[in-house]
C-alpha cells in the first residue's frame, strides 16, 4: 500500500496516515512521526519499539574489488581427465 505520509503501525485495519507539511524538511518528518506516535498510543495503546540497531548493514558496506574473469573463454578448450 502506497501512502503520502507515515501510516499507523499499530493495526493493519487503521487507515490513519500522517502527512508531512514539507517533503524536504527533517523537522516536518519529525513532527509527522510525533503525531503518528501520539495517535498509536492514544487510539491503540501501542508504543513502537525499534528492533533495528543503527549499525552498518552488509548493504551499506563498500563493494569488494573487482575479481578476474570467471569461467572459460569460448576459444579455450575444455580439458577432460
C-alpha positions, 0 to 999 in steps of 0.5 A: 500500500502506497501512502503520502505520509507515515501510516499507523503501525499499530493495526493493519485495519487503521487507515490513519496516515500522517502527512508531512507539511514539507517533503524536504524538511527533517523537522516536518518528518519529525513532527509527522512521526510525533503525531503518528506516535501520539495517535498509536498510543492514544487510539491503540495503546501501542508504543513502537519499539525499534528492533533495528540497531543503527549499525552498518548493514552488509548493504551499506558496506563498500563493494569488494574489488573487482575479481578476474574473469570467471569461467572459460573463454569460448576459444579455450578448450575444455580439458577432460581427465 
